[in-house]
């Protein structure tokens, strides 16, 4: 698996380019021992062999290389995801003797990102979005007040925060990472921590049985389908799912009209991220958002204010607060999906409902099933 993934990395196309990646402390000693073969796959294979032979039980040099490649290719979400799989795969191989008692399960958790595309952001900022018949009377006035407050914090060029896909939204100006990348990285971190926990348990206990299992969480982005397909929305009303909302995007009537059903789903974990992340709390801004939620997203208001539901968070204004929230709710969502036993004959794949979607087609729809021992 690693051979194919590394062959996609541009760094292996040129010997000198590859050497530049080895400038980090753990790899520097091997910089001048790298193969000079002109064949990419041969260069990858020889590099893998070199690092594996030089690794110790405590540290995998190949993992160090994979992490470094992730860092320099952080804009390529698919490649970073594949590199993460390699890292997990290597961790499994290294701990094979220790981990022979657990059963691995990969649980896909559906994510709905309620964030505008760049085109929708243009519509909202220009006021064109308010031509929608679902617009409420005070929508334009309230949004103008929100924009005025943002200008005082020098938050401008809002359109640049959004992209072609909803997963391209960049919620935190200080990191410039897309929401999709943040979620992918957090899932990888959760998986790593859980796996290490099992390893430590296996070292300290003689009572582990073959029933112990490691549940690996994996995001399934279904945002674009959710906002255009009634059947997808109906299925998510009773499914484990994570809804992540942008506090500006929910002013767009076309997006907001579809959020109530998913928020009222008690199995759904819901969070709204604040545009004022990392800045002092501006009470007028938050009052505006709270008033808008009370009228426009009554289900969220009910869960957050009246029910004190910890799985529904509003005004989360920091990247690390968001990551910590994910680390809490994702294992819970995985457990909800894992325990759900749907009728296999009634399952439909995402591909059977639509084509060309921005999602995987390797598992049943909406994380309704699980895959055992599938590392791909």
TORDRENTI-419231 format. One line per 2 residues: number of its first residue (from 1); for each residue z, x negated, y of C-alpha. Coordinates in Angstrom, 2 decimals. Each point is the difference from the previous one (the first is absolute). Layout:
NUM = Z:X:Y; ... .
This chain:
1 = 0.00:0.00:0.00; 0.96:-2.76:2.46 .
3 = -3.27:-1.81:-0.68; -2.05:2.99:1.18 .
5 = 2.20:0.67:3.03; 0.07:-3.61:1.21 .
7 = -3.77:-0.23:-0.43; -0.26:2.64:2.75 .
9 = 1.95:-2.17:2.45; -2.20:-1.76:2.54 .
11 = 2.28:-3.04:-0.13; -1.36:-0.95:-3.42 .
13 = -3.58:-0.14:1.25; 0.56:-3.36:1.66 .
15 = 2.06:-2.98:-1.16; 1.22:-0.96:3.48 .
17 = 0.82:3.61:0.83; 2.08:0.22:-3.15 .
19 = 1.84:-3.23:0.86; 1.07:1.49:3.33 .
21 = 1.94:2.69:-1.86; 2.03:-2.74:-1.71 .
23 = 1.54:-1.22:3.26; 3.15:2.03:-0.70 .
25 = 3.04:-1.92:-1.21; 0.04:1.10:-3.66 .
27 = -3.71:-0.65:-0.54; -0.62:-3.08:2.14 .
29 = 0.61:-2.48:-2.84; -2.96:1.46:-1.91 .
31 = -2.44:0.12:2.91; -1.92:-3.11:-1.04 .
33 = -0.07:0.97:-3.67; -2.07:3.11:0.48 .
35 = -3.28:0.28:-1.93; -3.22:-0.68:1.87 .
37 = -2.22:1.99:-2.33; -2.79:1.92:1.75 .
39 = 0.47:2.99:-2.29; 2.50:2.50:1.45 .
41 = 1.36:1.31:-3.29; 0.39:-3.52:-1.37 .
43 = 1.82:-1.03:3.19; 2.30:3.01:-0.31 .
45 = 0.69:-0.67:-3.69; 0.79:-3.69:0.55 .
47 = 2.25:0.85:2.97; 1.90:2.56:-2.07 .
49 = 0.46:-2.54:-2.81; 1.17:-2.67:2.45 .
51 = 2.64:2.25:1.53; 1.20:1.44:-3.28 .
53 = 0.44:-3.46:-1.51; 1.94:-1.13:3.09 .
55 = 2.25:3.08:0.25; 3.63:0.07:-1.04 .
57 = 1.96:2.80:-1.63; 1.54:0.83:3.37 .
59 = -3.15:-0.06:2.11; -3.61:1.00:-0.66 .
61 = -2.33:-2.03:2.21; -2.77:2.47:-0.76 .
63 = 2.15:2.74:1.53; 0.47:-2.18:3.09 .
65 = -3.79:-0.30:0.29; -0.48:3.74:-0.43 .
67 = 2.56:0.72:2.73; -1.75:-2.44:2.33 .
69 = -3.37:1.62:-0.71; 1.53:3.38:0.81 .
71 = 1.19:-1.37:3.32; -3.40:-1.33:1.10 .
73 = -1.88:3.08:-1.27; 2.41:2.60:1.36 .
75 = -2.79:2.14:1.47; -1.55:0.61:-3.42 .
77 = 2.25:2.70:-1.49; -1.81:0.18:-3.33 .
79 = 0.12:-3.75:-0.53; 3.70:-0.12:0.95 .
81 = 0.67:2.81:-2.46; -1.82:-1.92:-2.76 .
83 = 1.92:-3.18:0.85; 3.25:1.99:-0.24 .
85 = -1.00:1.12:-3.48; -0.53:-3.61:-0.97 .
87 = 3.44:-0.92:1.30; 1.61:2.82:-2.00 .
89 = -2.05:-0.99:-3.05; 1.16:-3.62:0.25 .
91 = 3.61:1.10:0.45; -0.37:2.03:-3.19 .
93 = -1.46:-2.94:-1.92; 2.75:-2.34:1.19 .
95 = 2.67:2.42:-1.10; -1.74:1.09:-3.20 .
97 = 2.78:-1.10:-2.32; 2.68:1.50:2.22 .
99 = -1.94:3.21:0.60; -1.12:0.77:-3.53 .
101 = 2.44:2.95:-0.15; -1.30:2.05:2.94 .
103 = -2.83:2.49:0.17; -2.07:-0.17:3.14 .
105 = -1.18:3.15:1.76; -2.24:0.08:3.05 .
107 = 0.66:3.07:2.12; -2.50:0.86:2.71 .
109 = 1.61:1.71:2.98; -2.29:2.07:2.25 .
111 = 0.20:-0.88:3.69; -1.22:2.26:2.78 .
113 = -0.35:-1.86:3.29; 0.06:2.53:2.84 .
115 = -1.60:-2.32:2.52; -3.18:0.46:1.96 .
117 = -3.24:-1.81:-0.61; -1.39:-1.84:3.01 .
119 = -2.42:2.85:0.68; 2.83:2.55:-0.07 .
121 = 2.02:-2.23:2.35; -2.89:0.08:2.46 .
123 = -0.03:3.80:-0.25; 3.72:0.26:0.68 .
125 = 0.02:-2.47:2.88; -2.98:1.69:1.66 .
127 = 1.44:3.48:-0.49; -2.91:1.12:-2.18 .
129 = 2.39:0.52:-2.94; 1.63:2.87:1.87 .
131 = -3.20:2.05:-0.33; 1.18:0.66:-3.55 .
133 = 1.08:3.66:-0.47; 3.27:-1.21:-1.57 .
135 = 1.07:-1.54:3.32; 3.26:1.37:1.36 .
137 = 0.28:0.93:3.66; 2.13:-2.96:1.07 .
139 = -1.72:-2.66:-2.13; -2.11:-1.55:2.80 .
141 = 2.90:-0.04:2.48; 2.45:-1.54:-2.47 .
143 = -2.43:-2.66:-1.09; -0.72:-0.97:3.61 .
145 = 3.75:-0.51:0.50; 0.11:-2.18:-3.12 .
147 = -2.87:-2.14:1.33; 1.74:-0.43:3.35 .
149 = 3.13:-1.33:-1.70; -2.03:-2.37:-2.17 .
151 = -1.69:-1.43:3.09; 3.39:-0.91:1.46 .
153 = 0.55:-2.14:-3.12; -3.47:-1.52:0.42 .
155 = -1.12:1.58:-3.28; -3.68:0.38:0.72 .
157 = -3.28:-0.06:-1.88; 1.51:2.36:-2.58 .
159 = -3.39:0.43:-1.63; 0.16:-3.57:-1.34 .
161 = 3.00:0.94:-2.19; -2.24:2.14:-2.20 .
163 = -2.95:-0.78:-2.23; -2.70:1.50:-2.17 .
165 = 2.51:1.15:-2.65; 3.45:1.50:0.49 .
167 = 1.46:-2.95:-1.92; -1.36:-2.32:2.74 .
169 = 2.56:1.28:2.53; 2.14:-2.82:1.45 .
171 = 3.42:1.54:0.75; 1.70:-3.19:1.20 .
173 = -1.48:-2.01:2.85; 2.18:-3.00:-0.83 .
175 = -1.51:-0.44:-3.48; -3.55:1.34:0.36 .
177 = 0.06:0.87:-3.70; -1.61:3.22:-1.15 .
179 = 2.20:2.66:-1.59; -1.95:-0.46:-3.23 .
181 = 0.81:-3.71:-0.14; 3.67:0.58:0.85 .
183 = 0.29:2.50:-2.85; -1.80:-2.27:-2.47 .
185 = 2.25:-2.94:0.87; 3.16:2.10:-0.21 .
187 = -0.98:1.35:-3.42; -0.55:-3.56:-1.24 .
189 = 3.40:-1.02:1.35; 1.71:2.97:-1.67 .
191 = -1.67:-0.83:-3.32; 1.05:-3.63:0.26 .
193 = 3.64:0.89:0.75; 0.16:2.53:-2.84 .
195 = -1.53:-2.44:-2.45; 2.45:-2.75:0.98 .
197 = 2.85:2.45:-0.45; -1.07:0.69:-3.58 .
199 = -0.34:-3.72:-0.62; 3.55:-0.60:1.22 .
201 = 1.26:2.86:-2.16; -1.74:-1.41:-3.06 .
203 = 1.66:-3.36:0.61; 3.49:1.48:0.35 .
205 = 0.01:2.73:-2.67; -0.57:0.09:-3.73 .
207 = -0.13:3.79:-0.10; -3.52:0.51:1.40 .
209 = -2.25:2.06:-2.23; -3.74:0.51:-0.24 .
211 = 0.41:3.20:2.03; 0.62:-1.94:3.22 .
213 = -3.00:0.27:2.26; -1.25:-1.40:3.26 .
215 = -1.70:2.60:2.22; -2.58:-1.59:2.26 .
217 = -0.87:2.06:3.08; -3.53:0.03:1.32 .
219 = -1.31:1.90:3.06; -2.81:2.52:-0.35 .
221 = -1.44:0.76:3.42; -1.27:3.59:0.10 .
223 = 0.07:0.56:3.76; -3.66:0.72:0.69 .
225 = -0.22:2.39:-2.94; 3.22:1.81:0.98 .
227 = -1.30:0.92:3.45; -3.29:1.38:-1.27 .
229 = 0.71:1.52:-3.43; 2.09:3.16:-0.56 .
231 = 0.37:-0.75:-3.72; 1.56:-3.39:0.71 .
233 = 2.42:1.56:2.48; 1.00:2.68:-2.50 .
235 = 0.71:-2.59:-2.70; 2.14:-2.06:2.34 .
237 = 2.21:3.00:0.80; 1.81:-0.59:-3.30 .
239 = -0.52:-3.70:-0.60; 1.91:-3.15:0.75 .
241 = -1.66:-1.36:3.15; 0.72:-2.09:3.09 .
243 = -1.10:1.28:3.42; -0.06:-2.50:2.85 .
245 = -0.58:1.45:3.48; -1.00:-1.57:3.28 .
247 = 1.89:1.62:2.88; -3.15:0.04:2.14 .
249 = -2.41:1.24:-2.67; 1.94:3.17:-0.66 .
251 = -1.05:1.16:3.50; -3.55:0.21:-1.42 .
253 = -0.30:3.68:-1.07; -2.40:-0.69:-2.87 .
255 = 2.49:-2.33:-1.71; 3.15:1.94:0.81 .
257 = -1.19:3.31:-1.44; 0.08:-1.44:-3.54 .
259 = 3.45:-1.63:0.02; 2.37:2.93:-0.42 .
261 = -0.58:0.61:-3.71; 0.53:-3.59:-1.06 .
263 = 3.14:-0.37:2.15; 1.52:3.13:-1.57 .
265 = -0.46:-1.57:-3.45; 3.52:-1.15:-0.95 .
267 = -1.49:-2.73:-2.18; -1.80:-1.53:2.99 .
269 = 1.48:-2.96:1.86; -0.89:0.33:3.69 .
271 = 0.25:-2.45:2.87; -1.24:-0.13:3.59 .
273 = -0.50:-3.41:1.59; 0.57:-0.48:3.71 .
275 = -2.58:-1.36:2.41; 2.85:-1.57:2.01 .
277 = 0.91:-2.33:-2.86; 1.95:-3.05:1.10 .
279 = 0.66:1.39:3.48; 3.11:1.52:1.51 .
281 = 0.50:3.63:-0.91; -1.59:2.13:2.68 .
283 = 1.81:3.33:-0.05; -2.68:1.99:1.86 .
285 = -2.60:-1.22:-2.50; 2.13:0.90:-3.02 .
287 = 0.93:3.35:1.57; -3.70:0.79:0.33 .
289 = -0.63:-0.94:-3.63; 3.03:1.98:-1.20 .
291 = -1.08:3.10:1.94; -3.51:-0.30:-1.39 .
293 = 1.30:-0.34:-3.57; 2.28:3.01:0.40 .
295 = -2.95:2.21:0.96; -2.91:-1.61:-1.85 .
297 = 1.62:-1.38:-3.17; 2.81:2.45:-0.73 .
299 = 0.26:-1.18:-3.60; 0.75:-3.58:1.09 .
301 = 2.52:1.21:2.57; 1.75:2.05:-2.68 .
303 = 0.24:-2.89:-2.45; 1.02:-2.64:2.55 .
305 = 2.31:1.85:2.39; 1.34:2.95:-1.96 .
307 = 0.08:-1.28:-3.59; 0.74:-3.66:0.82 .
309 = -2.52:-0.93:-2.69; -0.03:-3.83:-0.34 .
311 = -3.49:0.20:-1.51; -1.33:1.37:3.30 .
313 = 0.30:-2.51:2.85; -1.18:0.31:3.59 .
315 = -0.08:-2.63:2.76; 0.00:-3.05:-2.24 .
317 = -0.90:-2.68:2.53; 0.06:-3.31:-1.84 .
319 = -2.10:-1.63:-2.71; 2.98:-1.14:-2.05 .
321 = 1.67:3.40:0.26; -3.19:1.50:-1.36 .
323 = -0.19:-2.53:-2.85; 3.63:0.68:-0.93 .
325 = -0.66:3.75:-0.03; -2.98:-0.54:-2.31 .
327 = 2.09:-2.19:-2.30; 2.41:2.92:-0.37 .
329 = -2.38:2.93:-0.42; -2.81:-1.54:-2.07 .
331 = 2.11:-0.52:-3.15; 1.21:3.60:0.46 .
333 = -3.56:1.28:0.27; -1.01:-2.05:-3.05 .
335 = 2.86:1.60:-1.93; -1.11:3.49:1.08 .
337 = -3.57:-0.69:-1.14; 1.14:-1.73:-3.19 .
339 = 2.11:2.99:-1.07; -2.69:2.53:0.76 .
341 = -1.87:0.92:-3.19; -3.22:1.82:0.89 .
343 = -2.29:1.67:-2.51; -2.57:-2.73:-0.83 .
345 = -2.79:2.56:-0.29; 0.65:1.22:3.54 .
347 = -0.12:-3.47:1.60; -2.97:-0.77:2.17 .
349 = -1.00:-3.40:1.24; -0.60:-0.54:3.69 .
351 = -3.57:-0.86:-0.87; -0.54:3.46:-1.54 .
353 = 1.01:1.62:3.30; -2.00:-2.15:2.38 .
355 = -2.16:-3.08:-0.03; 0.00:-3.12:2.12 .
357 = 3.69:0.32:0.84; 2.15:-2.81:1.34 .
359 = 2.25:-0.18:-3.04; 0.17:-1.20:-3.57 .
361 = -1.45:2.11:-2.79; 1.87:-1.67:-2.84 .
363 = 2.85:2.46:-0.43; 0.63:3.77:0.06 .
365 = 0.14:1.66:3.38; 2.94:-0.50:2.33 .
367 = 1.97:-2.28:-2.26; 0.38:2.87:-2.48 .
369 = -0.09:-2.46:-2.85; 1.06:-3.55:-0.76 .
371 = -1.63:-2.97:-1.68; 2.00:-2.04:-2.45 .
373 = -0.67:-3.70:-0.32; -3.18:0.17:2.11 .
375 = -0.20:-3.23:2.01; -3.78:-0.07:0.49 .
